[in-house]
Amino acid sequence: MKRTLFVLMASLYLLAGCNTIEGLGKDIKTGGEKVEEAAKKK
């Protein structure tokens, strides 16, 4: 549970740092990949 929370918080941090639509897309993709990796580890 802590790992999932960490991944979600890191994703929000990345989303807050993007300045363009392209950057937003990259951030969402990266966040999705991290969530997927965390789900596979369970």
mmCIF entry with sequence, helices, sheets and N, C-alpha, C, O atoms, coordinates in Angstrom:
data_MODEL
# 
_entry.id   MODEL 
# 
_entity.id                         1 
_entity.type                       polymer 
_entity.pdbx_number_of_molecules   1 
# 
_entity_poly.entity_id                      1 
_entity_poly.type                           'polypeptide(L)' 
_entity_poly.nstd_linkage                   no 
_entity_poly.nstd_monomer                   no 
_entity_poly.pdbx_seq_one_letter_code       MKRTLFVLMASLYLLAGCNTIEGLGKDIKTGGEKVEEAAKKK 
_entity_poly.pdbx_seq_one_letter_code_can   MKRTLFVLMASLYLLAGCNTIEGLGKDIKTGGEKVEEAAKKK 
_entity_poly.pdbx_strand_id                 A 
# 
loop_
_entity_poly_seq.entity_id 
_entity_poly_seq.num 
_entity_poly_seq.mon_id 
_entity_poly_seq.hetero 
1 1  MET n 
1 2  LYS n 
1 3  ARG n 
1 4  THR n 
1 5  LEU n 
1 6  PHE n 
1 7  VAL n 
1 8  LEU n 
1 9  MET n 
1 10 ALA n 
1 11 SER n 
1 12 LEU n 
1 13 TYR n 
1 14 LEU n 
1 15 LEU n 
1 16 ALA n 
1 17 GLY n 
1 18 CYS n 
1 19 ASN n 
1 20 THR n 
1 21 ILE n 
1 22 GLU n 
1 23 GLY n 
1 24 LEU n 
1 25 GLY n 
1 26 LYS n 
1 27 ASP n 
1 28 ILE n 
1 29 LYS n 
1 30 THR n 
1 31 GLY n 
1 32 GLY n 
1 33 GLU n 
1 34 LYS n 
1 35 VAL n 
1 36 GLU n 
1 37 GLU n 
1 38 ALA n 
1 39 ALA n 
1 40 LYS n 
1 41 LYS n 
1 42 LYS n 
# 
_struct_asym.id          A 
_struct_asym.entity_id   1 
# 
loop_
_struct_conf.conf_type_id 
_struct_conf.id 
_struct_conf.pdbx_PDB_helix_id 
_struct_conf.beg_label_comp_id 
_struct_conf.beg_label_asym_id 
_struct_conf.beg_label_seq_id 
_struct_conf.pdbx_beg_PDB_ins_code 
_struct_conf.end_label_comp_id 
_struct_conf.end_label_asym_id 
_struct_conf.end_label_seq_id 
_struct_conf.pdbx_end_PDB_ins_code 
_struct_conf.beg_auth_comp_id 
_struct_conf.beg_auth_asym_id 
_struct_conf.beg_auth_seq_id 
_struct_conf.end_auth_comp_id 
_struct_conf.end_auth_asym_id 
_struct_conf.end_auth_seq_id 
_struct_conf.pdbx_PDB_helix_class 
_struct_conf.details 
_struct_conf.pdbx_PDB_helix_length 
HELX_P HELX_P1 AA1 LYS A 2  ? ALA A 16 ? LYS A 2  ALA A 16 1 ? 15 
HELX_P HELX_P2 AA2 ILE A 21 ? LYS A 41 ? ILE A 21 LYS A 41 1 ? 21 
# 
_struct_conf_type.id          HELX_P 
_struct_conf_type.criteria    ? 
_struct_conf_type.reference   ? 
# 
loop_
_atom_site.group_PDB 
_atom_site.id 
_atom_site.type_symbol 
_atom_site.label_atom_id 
_atom_site.label_alt_id 
_atom_site.label_comp_id 
_atom_site.label_asym_id 
_atom_site.label_entity_id 
_atom_site.label_seq_id 
_atom_site.pdbx_PDB_ins_code 
_atom_site.Cartn_x 
_atom_site.Cartn_y 
_atom_site.Cartn_z 
_atom_site.occupancy 
_atom_site.B_iso_or_equiv 
_atom_site.pdbx_formal_charge 
_atom_site.auth_seq_id 
_atom_site.auth_comp_id 
_atom_site.auth_asym_id 
_atom_site.auth_atom_id 
_atom_site.pdbx_PDB_model_num 
ATOM 1   N N  . MET A 1 1  ? 0.824 -1.192 0.000   1.00 0.00 ? 1  MET A N  1 
ATOM 2   C CA . MET A 1 1  ? 0.000 0.000  0.000   1.00 0.00 ? 1  MET A CA 1 
ATOM 3   C C  . MET A 1 1  ? 0.867 1.253  0.000   1.00 0.00 ? 1  MET A C  1 
ATOM 4   O O  . MET A 1 1  ? 0.556 2.226  -0.688  1.00 0.00 ? 1  MET A O  1 
ATOM 5   N N  . LYS A 1 2  ? 1.948 1.231  0.767   1.00 0.00 ? 2  LYS A N  1 
ATOM 6   C CA . LYS A 1 2  ? 2.833 2.392  0.825   1.00 0.00 ? 2  LYS A CA 1 
ATOM 7   C C  . LYS A 1 2  ? 3.489 2.648  -0.525  1.00 0.00 ? 2  LYS A C  1 
ATOM 8   O O  . LYS A 1 2  ? 3.683 3.796  -0.924  1.00 0.00 ? 2  LYS A O  1 
ATOM 9   N N  . ARG A 1 3  ? 3.829 1.565  -1.227  1.00 0.00 ? 3  ARG A N  1 
ATOM 10  C CA . ARG A 1 3  ? 4.465 1.718  -2.539  1.00 0.00 ? 3  ARG A CA 1 
ATOM 11  C C  . ARG A 1 3  ? 3.500 2.367  -3.524  1.00 0.00 ? 3  ARG A C  1 
ATOM 12  O O  . ARG A 1 3  ? 3.893 3.236  -4.302  1.00 0.00 ? 3  ARG A O  1 
ATOM 13  N N  . THR A 1 4  ? 2.244 1.947  -3.492  1.00 0.00 ? 4  THR A N  1 
ATOM 14  C CA . THR A 1 4  ? 1.244 2.521  -4.384  1.00 0.00 ? 4  THR A CA 1 
ATOM 15  C C  . THR A 1 4  ? 1.056 4.002  -4.085  1.00 0.00 ? 4  THR A C  1 
ATOM 16  O O  . THR A 1 4  ? 0.958 4.816  -5.004  1.00 0.00 ? 4  THR A O  1 
ATOM 17  N N  . LEU A 1 5  ? 1.005 4.348  -2.825  1.00 0.00 ? 5  LEU A N  1 
ATOM 18  C CA . LEU A 1 5  ? 0.864 5.748  -2.435  1.00 0.00 ? 5  LEU A CA 1 
ATOM 19  C C  . LEU A 1 5  ? 2.064 6.558  -2.911  1.00 0.00 ? 5  LEU A C  1 
ATOM 20  O O  . LEU A 1 5  ? 1.906 7.675  -3.403  1.00 0.00 ? 5  LEU A O  1 
ATOM 21  N N  . PHE A 1 6  ? 3.248 6.006  -2.767  1.00 0.00 ? 6  PHE A N  1 
ATOM 22  C CA . PHE A 1 6  ? 4.454 6.682  -3.234  1.00 0.00 ? 6  PHE A CA 1 
ATOM 23  C C  . PHE A 1 6  ? 4.403 6.915  -4.739  1.00 0.00 ? 6  PHE A C  1 
ATOM 24  O O  . PHE A 1 6  ? 4.739 8.001  -5.213  1.00 0.00 ? 6  PHE A O  1 
ATOM 25  N N  . VAL A 1 7  ? 3.987 5.908  -5.487  1.00 0.00 ? 7  VAL A N  1 
ATOM 26  C CA . VAL A 1 7  ? 3.898 6.031  -6.946  1.00 0.00 ? 7  VAL A CA 1 
ATOM 27  C C  . VAL A 1 7  ? 2.896 7.110  -7.327  1.00 0.00 ? 7  VAL A C  1 
ATOM 28  O O  . VAL A 1 7  ? 3.156 7.912  -8.224  1.00 0.00 ? 7  VAL A O  1 
ATOM 29  N N  . LEU A 1 8  ? 1.756 7.133  -6.654  1.00 0.00 ? 8  LEU A N  1 
ATOM 30  C CA . LEU A 1 8  ? 0.751 8.145  -6.953  1.00 0.00 ? 8  LEU A CA 1 
ATOM 31  C C  . LEU A 1 8  ? 1.251 9.548  -6.631  1.00 0.00 ? 8  LEU A C  1 
ATOM 32  O O  . LEU A 1 8  ? 1.015 10.484 -7.395  1.00 0.00 ? 8  LEU A O  1 
ATOM 33  N N  . MET A 1 9  ? 1.934 9.693  -5.514  1.00 0.00 ? 9  MET A N  1 
ATOM 34  C CA . MET A 1 9  ? 2.466 11.004 -5.136  1.00 0.00 ? 9  MET A CA 1 
ATOM 35  C C  . MET A 1 9  ? 3.550 11.453 -6.115  1.00 0.00 ? 9  MET A C  1 
ATOM 36  O O  . MET A 1 9  ? 3.611 12.627 -6.481  1.00 0.00 ? 9  MET A O  1 
ATOM 37  N N  . ALA A 1 10 ? 4.398 10.527 -6.533  1.00 0.00 ? 10 ALA A N  1 
ATOM 38  C CA . ALA A 1 10 ? 5.439 10.860 -7.510  1.00 0.00 ? 10 ALA A CA 1 
ATOM 39  C C  . ALA A 1 10 ? 4.814 11.265 -8.840  1.00 0.00 ? 10 ALA A C  1 
ATOM 40  O O  . ALA A 1 10 ? 5.301 12.180 -9.504  1.00 0.00 ? 10 ALA A O  1 
ATOM 41  N N  . SER A 1 11 ? 3.747 10.593 -9.226  1.00 0.00 ? 11 SER A N  1 
ATOM 42  C CA . SER A 1 11 ? 3.052 10.932 -10.464 1.00 0.00 ? 11 SER A CA 1 
ATOM 43  C C  . SER A 1 11 ? 2.468 12.337 -10.391 1.00 0.00 ? 11 SER A C  1 
ATOM 44  O O  . SER A 1 11 ? 2.566 13.104 -11.349 1.00 0.00 ? 11 SER A O  1 
ATOM 45  N N  . LEU A 1 12 ? 1.866 12.670 -9.268  1.00 0.00 ? 12 LEU A N  1 
ATOM 46  C CA . LEU A 1 12 ? 1.311 14.012 -9.104  1.00 0.00 ? 12 LEU A CA 1 
ATOM 47  C C  . LEU A 1 12 ? 2.413 15.067 -9.159  1.00 0.00 ? 12 LEU A C  1 
ATOM 48  O O  . LEU A 1 12 ? 2.218 16.146 -9.719  1.00 0.00 ? 12 LEU A O  1 
ATOM 49  N N  . TYR A 1 13 ? 3.553 14.758 -8.587  1.00 0.00 ? 13 TYR A N  1 
ATOM 50  C CA . TYR A 1 13 ? 4.681 15.683 -8.627  1.00 0.00 ? 13 TYR A CA 1 
ATOM 51  C C  . TYR A 1 13 ? 5.135 15.913 -10.061 1.00 0.00 ? 13 TYR A C  1 
ATOM 52  O O  . TYR A 1 13 ? 5.402 17.046 -10.460 1.00 0.00 ? 13 TYR A O  1 
ATOM 53  N N  . LEU A 1 14 ? 5.222 14.838 -10.833 1.00 0.00 ? 14 LEU A N  1 
ATOM 54  C CA . LEU A 1 14 ? 5.627 14.969 -12.233 1.00 0.00 ? 14 LEU A CA 1 
ATOM 55  C C  . LEU A 1 14 ? 4.608 15.768 -13.030 1.00 0.00 ? 14 LEU A C  1 
ATOM 56  O O  . LEU A 1 14 ? 4.978 16.593 -13.865 1.00 0.00 ? 14 LEU A O  1 
ATOM 57  N N  . LEU A 1 15 ? 3.340 15.532 -12.778 1.00 0.00 ? 15 LEU A N  1 
ATOM 58  C CA . LEU A 1 15 ? 2.298 16.260 -13.488 1.00 0.00 ? 15 LEU A CA 1 
ATOM 59  C C  . LEU A 1 15 ? 2.345 17.748 -13.158 1.00 0.00 ? 15 LEU A C  1 
ATOM 60  O O  . LEU A 1 15 ? 2.101 18.582 -14.031 1.00 0.00 ? 15 LEU A O  1 
ATOM 61  N N  . ALA A 1 16 ? 2.647 18.081 -11.944 1.00 0.00 ? 16 ALA A N  1 
ATOM 62  C CA . ALA A 1 16 ? 2.689 19.481 -11.537 1.00 0.00 ? 16 ALA A CA 1 
ATOM 63  C C  . ALA A 1 16 ? 3.866 20.209 -12.180 1.00 0.00 ? 16 ALA A C  1 
ATOM 64  O O  . ALA A 1 16 ? 3.832 21.432 -12.317 1.00 0.00 ? 16 ALA A O  1 
ATOM 65  N N  . GLY A 1 17 ? 4.897 19.482 -12.574 1.00 0.00 ? 17 GLY A N  1 
ATOM 66  C CA . GLY A 1 17 ? 6.090 20.105 -13.126 1.00 0.00 ? 17 GLY A CA 1 
ATOM 67  C C  . GLY A 1 17 ? 6.066 20.318 -14.624 1.00 0.00 ? 17 GLY A C  1 
ATOM 68  O O  . GLY A 1 17 ? 6.993 20.934 -15.150 1.00 0.00 ? 17 GLY A O  1 
ATOM 69  N N  . CYS A 1 18 ? 5.073 19.852 -15.332 1.00 0.00 ? 18 CYS A N  1 
ATOM 70  C CA . CYS A 1 18 ? 5.083 19.989 -16.784 1.00 0.00 ? 18 CYS A CA 1 
ATOM 71  C C  . CYS A 1 18 ? 4.493 21.331 -17.198 1.00 0.00 ? 18 CYS A C  1 
ATOM 72  O O  . CYS A 1 18 ? 3.593 21.851 -16.539 1.00 0.00 ? 18 CYS A O  1 
ATOM 73  N N  . ASN A 1 19 ? 5.005 21.891 -18.297 1.00 0.00 ? 19 ASN A N  1 
ATOM 74  C CA . ASN A 1 19 ? 4.577 23.209 -18.746 1.00 0.00 ? 19 ASN A CA 1 
ATOM 75  C C  . ASN A 1 19 ? 3.839 23.176 -20.083 1.00 0.00 ? 19 ASN A C  1 
ATOM 76  O O  . ASN A 1 19 ? 3.228 24.173 -20.468 1.00 0.00 ? 19 ASN A O  1 
ATOM 77  N N  . THR A 1 20 ? 3.881 22.074 -20.783 1.00 0.00 ? 20 THR A N  1 
ATOM 78  C CA . THR A 1 20 ? 3.244 22.003 -22.092 1.00 0.00 ? 20 THR A CA 1 
ATOM 79  C C  . THR A 1 20 ? 2.356 20.782 -22.180 1.00 0.00 ? 20 THR A C  1 
ATOM 80  O O  . THR A 1 20 ? 2.429 19.885 -21.340 1.00 0.00 ? 20 THR A O  1 
ATOM 81  N N  . ILE A 1 21 ? 1.522 20.752 -23.195 1.00 0.00 ? 21 ILE A N  1 
ATOM 82  C CA . ILE A 1 21 ? 0.662 19.589 -23.414 1.00 0.00 ? 21 ILE A CA 1 
ATOM 83  C C  . ILE A 1 21 ? 1.521 18.360 -23.706 1.00 0.00 ? 21 ILE A C  1 
ATOM 84  O O  . ILE A 1 21 ? 1.208 17.262 -23.246 1.00 0.00 ? 21 ILE A O  1 
ATOM 85  N N  . GLU A 1 22 ? 2.590 18.536 -24.460 1.00 0.00 ? 22 GLU A N  1 
ATOM 86  C CA . GLU A 1 22 ? 3.497 17.422 -24.752 1.00 0.00 ? 22 GLU A CA 1 
ATOM 87  C C  . GLU A 1 22 ? 4.105 16.892 -23.457 1.00 0.00 ? 22 GLU A C  1 
ATOM 88  O O  . GLU A 1 22 ? 4.187 15.682 -23.248 1.00 0.00 ? 22 GLU A O  1 
ATOM 89  N N  . GLY A 1 23 ? 4.527 17.800 -22.601 1.00 0.00 ? 23 GLY A N  1 
ATOM 90  C CA . GLY A 1 23 ? 5.091 17.403 -21.308 1.00 0.00 ? 23 GLY A CA 1 
ATOM 91  C C  . GLY A 1 23 ? 4.072 16.681 -20.447 1.00 0.00 ? 23 GLY A C  1 
ATOM 92  O O  . GLY A 1 23 ? 4.400 15.725 -19.744 1.00 0.00 ? 23 GLY A O  1 
ATOM 93  N N  . LEU A 1 24 ? 2.823 17.151 -20.508 1.00 0.00 ? 24 LEU A N  1 
ATOM 94  C CA . LEU A 1 24 ? 1.754 16.502 -19.758 1.00 0.00 ? 24 LEU A CA 1 
ATOM 95  C C  . LEU A 1 24 ? 1.563 15.064 -20.239 1.00 0.00 ? 24 LEU A C  1 
ATOM 96  O O  . LEU A 1 24 ? 1.417 14.146 -19.431 1.00 0.00 ? 24 LEU A O  1 
ATOM 97  N N  . GLY A 1 25 ? 1.566 14.878 -21.546 1.00 0.00 ? 25 GLY A N  1 
ATOM 98  C CA . GLY A 1 25 ? 1.421 13.525 -22.108 1.00 0.00 ? 25 GLY A CA 1 
ATOM 99  C C  . GLY A 1 25 ? 2.535 12.605 -21.661 1.00 0.00 ? 25 GLY A C  1 
ATOM 100 O O  . GLY A 1 25 ? 2.294 11.449 -21.312 1.00 0.00 ? 25 GLY A O  1 
ATOM 101 N N  . LYS A 1 26 ? 3.753 13.115 -21.672 1.00 0.00 ? 26 LYS A N  1 
ATOM 102 C CA . LYS A 1 26 ? 4.903 12.305 -21.233 1.00 0.00 ? 26 LYS A CA 1 
ATOM 103 C C  . LYS A 1 26 ? 4.782 11.958 -19.754 1.00 0.00 ? 26 LYS A C  1 
ATOM 104 O O  . LYS A 1 26 ? 5.063 10.832 -19.346 1.00 0.00 ? 26 LYS A O  1 
ATOM 105 N N  . ASP A 1 27 ? 4.362 12.932 -18.960 1.00 0.00 ? 27 ASP A N  1 
ATOM 106 C CA . ASP A 1 27 ? 4.217 12.706 -17.525 1.00 0.00 ? 27 ASP A CA 1 
ATOM 107 C C  . ASP A 1 27 ? 3.144 11.664 -17.237 1.00 0.00 ? 27 ASP A C  1 
ATOM 108 O O  . ASP A 1 27 ? 3.333 10.797 -16.384 1.00 0.00 ? 27 ASP A O  1 
ATOM 109 N N  . ILE A 1 28 ? 2.025 11.743 -17.942 1.00 0.00 ? 28 ILE A N  1 
ATOM 110 C CA . ILE A 1 28 ? 0.949 10.765 -17.744 1.00 0.00 ? 28 ILE A CA 1 
ATOM 111 C C  . ILE A 1 28 ? 1.417 9.374  -18.143 1.00 0.00 ? 28 ILE A C  1 
ATOM 112 O O  . ILE A 1 28 ? 1.127 8.392  -17.460 1.00 0.00 ? 28 ILE A O  1 
ATOM 113 N N  . LYS A 1 29 ? 2.141 9.298  -19.252 1.00 0.00 ? 29 LYS A N  1 
ATOM 114 C CA . LYS A 1 29 ? 2.651 8.002  -19.710 1.00 0.00 ? 29 LYS A CA 1 
ATOM 115 C C  . LYS A 1 29 ? 3.606 7.408  -18.674 1.00 0.00 ? 29 LYS A C  1 
ATOM 116 O O  . LYS A 1 29 ? 3.509 6.229  -18.336 1.00 0.00 ? 29 LYS A O  1 
ATOM 117 N N  . THR A 1 30 ? 4.526 8.232  -18.175 1.00 0.00 ? 30 THR A N  1 
ATOM 118 C CA . THR A 1 30 ? 5.485 7.770  -17.168 1.00 0.00 ? 30 THR A CA 1 
ATOM 119 C C  . THR A 1 30 ? 4.767 7.315  -15.899 1.00 0.00 ? 30 THR A C  1 
ATOM 120 O O  . THR A 1 30 ? 5.090 6.272  -15.330 1.00 0.00 ? 30 THR A O  1 
ATOM 121 N N  . GLY A 1 31 ? 3.791 8.109  -15.466 1.00 0.00 ? 31 GLY A N  1 
ATOM 122 C CA . GLY A 1 31 ? 3.024 7.739  -14.272 1.00 0.00 ? 31 GLY A CA 1 
ATOM 123 C C  . GLY A 1 31 ? 2.282 6.432  -14.458 1.00 0.00 ? 31 GLY A C  1 
ATOM 124 O O  . GLY A 1 31 ? 2.244 5.598  -13.553 1.00 0.00 ? 31 GLY A O  1 
ATOM 125 N N  . GLY A 1 32 ? 1.691 6.250  -15.630 1.00 0.00 ? 32 GLY A N  1 
ATOM 126 C CA . GLY A 1 32 ? 0.982 5.004  -15.923 1.00 0.00 ? 32 GLY A CA 1 
ATOM 127 C C  . GLY A 1 32 ? 1.912 3.807  -15.919 1.00 0.00 ? 32 GLY A C  1 
ATOM 128 O O  . GLY A 1 32 ? 1.557 2.735  -15.430 1.00 0.00 ? 32 GLY A O  1 
ATOM 129 N N  . GLU A 1 33 ? 3.104 3.993  -16.466 1.00 0.00 ? 33 GLU A N  1 
ATOM 130 C CA . GLU A 1 33 ? 4.080 2.904  -16.483 1.00 0.00 ? 33 GLU A CA 1 
ATOM 131 C C  . GLU A 1 33 ? 4.493 2.515  -15.062 1.00 0.00 ? 33 GLU A C  1 
ATOM 132 O O  . GLU A 1 33 ? 4.648 1.332  -14.758 1.00 0.00 ? 33 GLU A O  1 
ATOM 133 N N  . LYS A 1 34 ? 4.668 3.504  -14.204 1.00 0.00 ? 34 LYS A N  1 
ATOM 134 C CA . LYS A 1 34 ? 5.068 3.218  -12.822 1.00 0.00 ? 34 LYS A CA 1 
ATOM 135 C C  . LYS A 1 34 ? 3.960 2.482  -12.064 1.00 0.00 ? 34 LYS A C  1 
ATOM 136 O O  . LYS A 1 34 ? 4.228 1.560  -11.295 1.00 0.00 ? 34 LYS A O  1 
ATOM 137 N N  . VAL A 1 35 ? 2.730 2.899  -12.291 1.00 0.00 ? 35 VAL A N  1 
ATOM 138 C CA . VAL A 1 35 ? 1.595 2.222  -11.644 1.00 0.00 ? 35 VAL A CA 1 
ATOM 139 C C  . VAL A 1 35 ? 1.508 0.785  -12.151 1.00 0.00 ? 35 VAL A C  1 
ATOM 140 O O  . VAL A 1 35 ? 1.255 -0.137 -11.376 1.00 0.00 ? 35 VAL A O  1 
ATOM 141 N N  . GLU A 1 36 ? 1.716 0.599  -13.445 1.00 0.00 ? 36 GLU A N  1 
ATOM 142 C CA . GLU A 1 36 ? 1.668 -0.749 -14.019 1.00 0.00 ? 36 GLU A CA 1 
ATOM 143 C C  . GLU A 1 36 ? 2.769 -1.625 -13.438 1.00 0.00 ? 36 GLU A C  1 
ATOM 144 O O  . GLU A 1 36 ? 2.527 -2.789 -13.121 1.00 0.00 ? 36 GLU A O  1 
ATOM 145 N N  . GLU A 1 37 ? 3.965 -1.086 -13.294 1.00 0.00 ? 37 GLU A N  1 
ATOM 146 C CA . GLU A 1 37 ? 5.077 -1.834 -12.709 1.00 0.00 ? 37 GLU A CA 1 
ATOM 147 C C  . GLU A 1 37 ? 4.757 -2.239 -11.269 1.00 0.00 ? 37 GLU A C  1 
ATOM 148 O O  . GLU A 1 37 ? 5.019 -3.370 -10.859 1.00 0.00 ? 37 GLU A O  1 
ATOM 149 N N  . ALA A 1 38 ? 4.195 -1.309 -10.515 1.00 0.00 ? 38 ALA A N  1 
ATOM 150 C CA . ALA A 1 38 ? 3.843 -1.601 -9.129  1.00 0.00 ? 38 ALA A CA 1 
ATOM 151 C C  . ALA A 1 38 ? 2.780 -2.691 -9.046  1.00 0.00 ? 38 ALA A C  1 
ATOM 152 O O  . ALA A 1 38 ? 2.816 -3.530 -8.146  1.00 0.00 ? 38 ALA A O  1 
ATOM 153 N N  . ALA A 1 39 ? 1.843 -2.679 -9.976  1.00 0.00 ? 39 ALA A N  1 
ATOM 154 C CA . ALA A 1 39 ? 0.784 -3.690 -9.985  1.00 0.00 ? 39 ALA A CA 1 
ATOM 155 C C  . ALA A 1 39 ? 1.338 -5.066 -10.321 1.00 0.00 ? 39 ALA A C  1 
ATOM 156 O O  . ALA A 1 39 ? 0.874 -6.071 -9.782  1.00 0.00 ? 39 ALA A O  1 
ATOM 157 N N  . LYS A 1 40 ? 2.330 -5.119 -11.209 1.00 0.00 ? 40 LYS A N  1 
ATOM 158 C CA . LYS A 1 40 ? 2.924 -6.404 -11.601 1.00 0.00 ? 40 LYS A CA 1 
ATOM 159 C C  . LYS A 1 40 ? 3.717 -7.021 -10.452 1.00 0.00 ? 40 LYS A C  1 
ATOM 160 O O  . LYS A 1 40 ? 3.832 -8.244 -10.377 1.00 0.00 ? 40 LYS A O  1 
ATOM 161 N N  . LYS A 1 41 ? 4.259 -6.209 -9.565  1.00 0.00 ? 41 LYS A N  1 
ATOM 162 C CA . LYS A 1 41 ? 5.071 -6.709 -8.455  1.00 0.00 ? 41 LYS A CA 1 
ATOM 163 C C  . LYS A 1 41 ? 4.250 -7.374 -7.367  1.00 0.00 ? 41 LYS A C  1 
ATOM 164 O O  . LYS A 1 41 ? 4.789 -8.117 -6.546  1.00 0.00 ? 41 LYS A O  1 
ATOM 165 N N  . LYS A 1 42 ? 2.944 -7.111 -7.353  1.00 0.00 ? 42 LYS A N  1 
ATOM 166 C CA . LYS A 1 42 ? 2.099 -7.687 -6.304  1.00 0.00 ? 42 LYS A CA 1 
ATOM 167 C C  . LYS A 1 42 ? 1.820 -9.118 -6.556  1.00 0.00 ? 42 LYS A C  1 
ATOM 168 O O  . LYS A 1 42 ? 1.123 -9.758 -5.770  1.00 0.00 ? 42 LYS A O  1 
# 
